[in-house]
Amino acid sequence: MGLDLEEEGTEVKTTTKTRTKRTKELLEENAKRMEELKVEHENLKKEIEALDAEASGLGDKDAINLKISHEKFGAGTIVKQDGKYIEVEFSDVVKKFVLPGAIADGYLKIDDENLLDYFKKRNEVHNRSLKTHLALRSNEFAMERLQDDIDKLNEKAK
């Protein structure tokens, strides 16, 4: 009977060693992945800074009193601009739109090609910025989850 106890103790030690080895491997893999995520995080932050600089370089164009046309509402004039929102007064109604998308996507039509080009560039930068901010948040979430996994493995290794 004493022999059986030694064999059971040996099995437990082997299993513990295997778990510890696997835990160390997982910790190393997770640490490597965390470094990759940190590098990606920094690159995304730099990309956002570059996009912000590009947007600043385009400047802000005042759209007030700009004559536009809309497929459904007809001719109108932009009467108010509050940040990215504009109000357009048509013959019988005032409607709100979002700049630069409303003009860049063709919902509101303007005759000035230079101004149209500006709004298209502004919209393109805006869309890339939104996409990059989403990627940054996704990266941050992945880092949080990975850190939770690392914490659990560290607890397990104790």
PASEBA-1860 file (N, C-alpha, C; in nm, 3 decimals):
! residues 158
1> MGLDLEEE> 0.081/-0.119/0.000/0.000/0.000/0.000/0.086/0.126/0.000 ~ 0.197/0.125/0.067/0.287/0.239/0.068/0.340/0.269/-0.072 ~ 0.359/0.165/-0.150/0.407/0.182/-0.287/0.305/0.257/-0.372 ~ 0.178/0.227/-0.352/0.073/0.294/-0.428/0.070/0.444/-0.399 ~ 0.093/0.482/-0.274/0.092/0.623/-0.239/0.205/0.699/-0.308 ~ 0.322/0.637/-0.318/0.434/0.703/-0.385/0.403/0.725/-0.533 ~ 0.343/0.625/-0.595/0.311/0.638/-0.736/0.209/0.750/-0.759 ~ 0.109/0.759/-0.670/0.009/0.867/-0.684/0.075/1.002/-0.666
9> GTEVKTTT> 0.168/1.013/-0.572/0.239/1.138/-0.549/0.322/1.177/-0.670 ~ 0.381/1.079/-0.735/0.461/1.105/-0.855/0.373/1.157/-0.967 ~ 0.257/1.102/-0.983/0.165/1.146/-1.088/0.123/1.291/-1.065 ~ 0.098/1.325/-0.942/0.057/1.461/-0.910/0.170/1.558/-0.942 ~ 0.293/1.522/-0.908/0.407/1.608/-0.936/0.427/1.625/-1.086 ~ 0.412/1.521/-1.163/0.428/1.528/-1.309/0.321/1.619/-1.368 ~ 0.198/1.605/-1.323/0.090/1.689/-1.372/0.116/1.834/-1.335 ~ 0.164/1.858/-1.214/0.192/1.994/-1.170/0.305/2.054/-1.254
17> KTRTKRTK> 0.409/1.975/-1.280/0.520/2.025/-1.362/0.472/2.057/-1.503 ~ 0.389/1.970/-1.559/0.337/1.993/-1.694/0.252/2.120/-1.697 ~ 0.166/2.137/-1.599/0.082/2.257/-1.592/0.168/2.383/-1.579 ~ 0.270/2.375/-1.493/0.357/2.490/-1.472/0.431/2.524/-1.600 ~ 0.480/2.422/-1.671/0.551/2.445/-1.796/0.457/2.508/-1.898 ~ 0.337/2.456/-1.909/0.239/2.510/-2.004/0.199/2.653/-1.965 ~ 0.184/2.677/-1.835/0.151/2.811/-1.789/0.262/2.909/-1.826 ~ 0.386/2.868/-1.810/0.499/2.954/-1.847/0.499/2.982/-1.997
25> ELLEENAK> 0.471/2.879/-2.075/0.464/2.897/-2.221/0.354/2.997/-2.258 ~ 0.238/2.980/-2.193/0.127/3.071/-2.220/0.160/3.214/-2.179 ~ 0.227/3.229/-2.066/0.267/3.361/-2.020/0.365/3.426/-2.119 ~ 0.458/3.346/-2.171/0.553/3.398/-2.269/0.481/3.440/-2.398 ~ 0.389/3.356/-2.445/0.311/3.387/-2.566/0.229/3.514/-2.545 ~ 0.165/3.523/-2.429/0.082/3.641/-2.400/0.166/3.767/-2.386 ~ 0.284/3.754/-2.328/0.373/3.870/-2.315/0.416/3.918/-2.454 ~ 0.446/3.824/-2.543/0.484/3.859/-2.680/0.367/3.927/-2.751
33> RMEELKVE> 0.249/3.872/-2.737/0.130/3.930/-2.800/0.102/4.070/-2.743 ~ 0.123/4.088/-2.613/0.101/4.218/-2.550/0.196/4.322/-2.610 ~ 0.320/4.284/-2.632/0.416/4.377/-2.693/0.372/4.415/-2.834 ~ 0.321/4.317/-2.910/0.270/4.345/-3.044/0.153/4.443/-3.037 ~ 0.064/4.421/-2.942/-0.051/4.510/-2.927/-0.009/4.651/-2.886 ~ 0.093/4.661/-2.802/0.142/4.793/-2.761/0.203/4.868/-2.879 ~ 0.277/4.797/-2.963/0.334/4.859/-3.083/0.222/4.906/-3.175 ~ 0.122/4.820/-3.196/0.007/4.856/-3.278/-0.065/4.978/-3.220
41> HENLKKEI> -0.079/4.981/-3.088/-0.146/5.092/-3.019/-0.074/5.223/-3.047 ~ 0.057/5.222/-3.035/0.136/5.343/-3.060/0.124/5.386/-3.206 ~ 0.126/5.289/-3.298/0.112/5.321/-3.441/-0.025/5.383/-3.470 ~ -0.129/5.331/-3.409/-0.263/5.386/-3.429/-0.273/5.528/-3.373 ~ -0.211/5.552/-3.257/-0.212/5.686/-3.200/-0.140/5.785/-3.292 ~ -0.028/5.741/-3.351/0.046/5.826/-3.444/-0.037/5.853/-3.569 ~ -0.108/5.751/-3.616/-0.194/5.768/-3.734/-0.306/5.869/-3.706 ~ -0.363/5.863/-3.586/-0.468/5.958/-3.549/-0.411/6.100/-3.544
49> EALDAEAS> -0.292/6.115/-3.489/-0.228/6.246/-3.486/-0.205/6.299/-3.628 ~ -0.162/6.211/-3.718/-0.138/6.251/-3.857/-0.270/6.291/-3.925 ~ -0.376/6.215/-3.898/-0.507/6.248/-3.955/-0.559/6.381/-3.900 ~ -0.538/6.404/-3.770/-0.578/6.532/-3.711/-0.502/6.647/-3.775 ~ -0.373/6.626/-3.800/-0.291/6.729/-3.864/-0.339/6.753/-4.008 ~ -0.373/6.644/-4.077/-0.424/6.657/-4.214/-0.556/6.734/-4.216 ~ -0.643/6.704/-4.119/-0.771/6.774/-4.110/-0.748/6.922/-4.080 ~ -0.655/6.951/-3.990/-0.623/7.090/-3.957/-0.565/7.162/-4.079
57> GLGDKDAI> -0.486/7.090/-4.157/-0.426/7.148/-4.277/-0.531/7.187/-4.381 ~ -0.641/7.114/-4.382/-0.749/7.148/-4.476/-0.821/7.275/-4.434 ~ -0.819/7.302/-4.304/-0.885/7.422/-4.252/-1.035/7.401/-4.240 ~ -1.103/7.506/-4.195/-1.249/7.503/-4.182/-1.307/7.605/-4.278 ~ -1.396/7.559/-4.359/-1.465/7.648/-4.453/-1.603/7.678/-4.398 ~ -1.637/7.804/-4.401/-1.767/7.848/-4.356/-1.870/7.820/-4.466 ~ -1.974/7.749/-4.432/-2.075/7.711/-4.532/-2.198/7.802/-4.527 ~ -2.202/7.896/-4.434/-2.320/7.982/-4.421/-2.340/8.063/-4.550
65> NLKISHEK> -2.465/8.074/-4.590/-2.509/8.144/-4.711/-2.473/8.071/-4.841 ~ -2.424/7.948/-4.828/-2.393/7.869/-4.946/-2.524/7.821/-5.009 ~ -2.534/7.839/-5.139/-2.653/7.796/-5.213/-2.635/7.648/-5.250 ~ -2.736/7.569/-5.217/-2.731/7.425/-5.244/-2.862/7.382/-5.309 ~ -2.864/7.257/-5.353/-2.990/7.199/-5.399/-3.000/7.056/-5.346 ~ -3.122/7.015/-5.324/-3.150/6.883/-5.269/-3.252/6.817/-5.362 ~ -3.236/6.687/-5.381/-3.324/6.613/-5.473/-3.472/6.627/-5.437 ~ -3.504/6.618/-5.309/-3.644/6.622/-5.265/-3.693/6.763/-5.233
73> FGAGTIVK> -3.609/6.843/-5.165/-3.653/6.974/-5.115/-3.625/7.089/-5.211 ~ -3.544/7.064/-5.313/-3.515/7.169/-5.411/-3.401/7.260/-5.369 ~ -3.407/7.385/-5.413/-3.301/7.483/-5.384/-3.311/7.531/-5.240 ~ -3.196/7.559/-5.182/-3.193/7.607/-5.045/-3.066/7.682/-5.015 ~ -3.061/7.737/-4.895/-2.946/7.814/-4.849/-2.909/7.767/-4.708 ~ -2.780/7.750/-4.686/-2.734/7.713/-4.552/-2.744/7.838/-4.465 ~ -2.825/7.829/-4.359/-2.849/7.947/-4.275/-2.779/7.939/-4.140 ~ -2.737/7.819/-4.101/-2.672/7.805/-3.970/-2.571/7.692/-3.977
81> QDGKYIEV> -2.456/7.713/-3.912/-2.354/7.610/-3.904/-2.307/7.603/-3.760 ~ -2.323/7.485/-3.699/-2.282/7.465/-3.561/-2.193/7.341/-3.557 ~ -2.063/7.364/-3.564/-1.970/7.252/-3.570/-1.989/7.177/-3.700 ~ -2.020/7.049/-3.688/-2.038/6.969/-3.809/-2.184/6.967/-3.858 ~ -2.273/7.034/-3.789/-2.414/7.038/-3.827/-2.448/7.168/-3.898 ~ -2.530/7.155/-4.000/-2.578/7.274/-4.070/-2.730/7.269/-4.079 ~ -2.789/7.386/-4.090/-2.932/7.396/-4.115/-2.950/7.460/-4.251 ~ -3.033/7.397/-4.333/-3.058/7.446/-4.467/-3.203/7.490/-4.476
89> EFSDVVKK> -3.221/7.613/-4.521/-3.356/7.667/-4.537/-3.399/7.648/-4.683 ~ -3.502/7.567/-4.697/-3.562/7.547/-4.828/-3.685/7.636/-4.836 ~ -3.758/7.633/-4.946/-3.872/7.723/-4.962/-3.979/7.706/-4.855 ~ -4.000/7.583/-4.807/-4.108/7.562/-4.710/-4.066/7.490/-4.582 ~ -3.937/7.460/-4.568/-3.892/7.384/-4.451/-3.744/7.411/-4.423 ~ -3.704/7.393/-4.297/-3.563/7.401/-4.259/-3.521/7.260/-4.216 ~ -3.412/7.211/-4.274/-3.364/7.076/-4.244/-3.220/7.081/-4.194 ~ -3.185/6.984/-4.107/-3.049/6.973/-4.056/-2.975/6.863/-4.131
97> FVLPGAIA> -2.847/6.888/-4.154/-2.759/6.791/-4.219/-2.625/6.790/-4.147 ~ -2.546/6.687/-4.176/-2.413/6.674/-4.116/-2.308/6.702/-4.224 ~ -2.217/6.792/-4.191/-2.104/6.819/-4.280/-1.986/6.735/-4.237 ~ -1.900/6.695/-4.320/-1.895/6.721/-4.464/-1.972/6.617/-4.546 ~ -2.023/6.513/-4.480/-2.085/6.402/-4.551/-2.202/6.439/-4.640 ~ -2.286/6.531/-4.597/-2.405/6.566/-4.675/-2.368/6.618/-4.813 ~ -2.263/6.696/-4.819/-2.219/6.751/-4.948/-2.130/6.651/-5.021 ~ -2.035/6.589/-4.949/-1.942/6.496/-5.011/-2.012/6.374/-5.070
105> DGYLKIDD> -2.116/6.327/-5.004/-2.189/6.209/-5.051/-2.298/6.244/-5.151 ~ -2.317/6.371/-5.180/-2.408/6.413/-5.285/-2.553/6.436/-5.244 ~ -2.581/6.434/-5.114/-2.718/6.464/-5.070/-2.753/6.610/-5.095 ~ -2.654/6.694/-5.072/-2.668/6.836/-5.102/-2.572/6.867/-5.217 ~ -2.622/6.929/-5.319/-2.540/6.958/-5.436/-2.501/7.105/-5.437 ~ -2.372/7.129/-5.470/-2.323/7.265/-5.483/-2.256/7.279/-5.620 ~ -2.249/7.403/-5.668/-2.190/7.428/-5.799/-2.040/7.452/-5.794 ~ -1.989/7.499/-5.682/-1.848/7.533/-5.668/-1.764/7.404/-5.658
113> ENLLDYFK> -1.689/7.373/-5.765/-1.609/7.250/-5.770/-1.498/7.249/-5.664 ~ -1.436/7.365/-5.639/-1.330/7.372/-5.537/-1.386/7.342/-5.399 ~ -1.501/7.395/-5.369/-1.564/7.371/-5.240/-1.610/7.225/-5.228 ~ -1.661/7.171/-5.337/-1.700/7.030/-5.339/-1.580/6.941/-5.314 ~ -1.468/6.973/-5.377/-1.345/6.898/-5.358/-1.299/6.906/-5.212 ~ -1.309/7.025/-5.152/-1.274/7.042/-5.010/-1.358/6.950/-4.922 ~ -1.490/6.950/-4.943/-1.578/6.868/-4.859/-1.553/6.719/-4.881 ~ -1.518/6.679/-5.001/-1.486/6.538/-5.027/-1.358/6.498/-4.954
121> KRNEVHNR> -1.256/6.584/-4.959/-1.130/6.555/-4.888/-1.155/6.550/-4.737 ~ -1.231/6.646/-4.689/-1.262/6.654/-4.546/-1.337/6.528/-4.501 ~ -1.432/6.483/-4.582/-1.510/6.364/-4.550/-1.422/6.239/-4.551 ~ -1.331/6.231/-4.647/-1.242/6.116/-4.656/-1.151/6.108/-4.533 ~ -1.097/6.222/-4.492/-1.012/6.226/-4.372/-1.096/6.190/-4.249 ~ -1.217/6.241/-4.243/-1.307/6.212/-4.131/-1.336/6.062/-4.122 ~ -1.366/5.999/-4.235/-1.396/5.856/-4.236/-1.276/5.771/-4.196 ~ -1.156/5.810/-4.245/-1.035/5.737/-4.205/-1.010/5.754/-4.055
129> SLKTHLAL> -1.038/5.873/-4.004/-1.019/5.899/-3.861/-1.114/5.813/-3.777 ~ -1.240/5.805/-3.819/-1.336/5.720/-3.747/-1.290/5.575/-3.746 ~ -1.245/5.528/-3.860/-1.198/5.389/-3.872/-1.078/5.364/-3.781 ~ -0.986/5.459/-3.777/-0.866/5.445/-3.695/-0.900/5.452/-3.546 ~ -0.992/5.540/-3.508/-1.037/5.546/-3.368/-1.102/5.414/-3.327 ~ -1.179/5.355/-3.416/-1.242/5.225/-3.387/-1.135/5.117/-3.370 ~ -1.035/5.118/-3.456/-0.926/5.020/-3.445/-0.850/5.040/-3.315 ~ -0.830/5.166/-3.274/-0.761/5.194/-3.149/-0.839/5.140/-3.030
137> RSNEFAME> -0.969/5.162/-3.030/-1.052/5.113/-2.919/-1.053/4.960/-2.916 ~ -1.057/4.900/-3.032/-1.052/4.754/-3.041/-0.919/4.702/-2.986 ~ -0.811/4.772/-3.019/-0.679/4.736/-2.969/-0.674/4.747/-2.817 ~ -0.729/4.855/-2.764/-0.731/4.874/-2.618/-0.810/4.764/-2.550 ~ -0.922/4.726/-2.609/-1.004/4.619/-2.553/-0.927/4.486/-2.555 ~ -0.856/4.460/-2.665/-0.777/4.336/-2.675/-0.666/4.335/-2.570 ~ -0.604/4.450/-2.545/-0.499/4.457/-2.443/-0.558/4.433/-2.303 ~ -0.676/4.486/-2.278/-0.741/4.463/-2.147/-0.771/4.315/-2.127
145> RLQDDIDK> -0.826/4.252/-2.230/-0.859/4.109/-2.220/-0.733/4.025/-2.201 ~ -0.628/4.059/-2.276/-0.503/3.986/-2.265/-0.442/4.004/-2.127 ~ -0.450/4.125/-2.072/-0.397/4.149/-1.937/-0.474/4.067/-1.834 ~ -0.606/4.055/-1.853/-0.685/3.969/-1.764/-0.637/3.825/-1.772 ~ -0.610/3.777/-1.893/-0.560/3.640/-1.910/-0.425/3.623/-1.843 ~ -0.338/3.722/-1.857/-0.205/3.715/-1.794/-0.219/3.713/-1.642 ~ -0.308/3.795/-1.588/-0.330/3.798/-1.443/-0.380/3.662/-1.393 ~ -0.471/3.600/-1.468/-0.524/3.468/-1.429/-0.413/3.363/-1.432
153> LNEKAK> -0.329/3.368/-1.536/-0.218/3.272/-1.544/-0.118/3.293/-1.432 ~ -0.093/3.418/-1.396/-0.001/3.445/-1.285/-0.056/3.392/-1.154 ~ -0.187/3.404/-1.134/-0.250/3.350/-1.014/-0.239/3.198/-1.013 ~ -0.256/3.140/-1.128/-0.251/2.993/-1.141/-0.110/2.942/-1.113 ~ -0.009/3.018/-1.154/0.129/2.978/-1.138/0.176/2.985/-0.993 ~ 0.104/3.059/-0.910/0.145/3.074/-0.769/0.126/2.947/-0.691
END
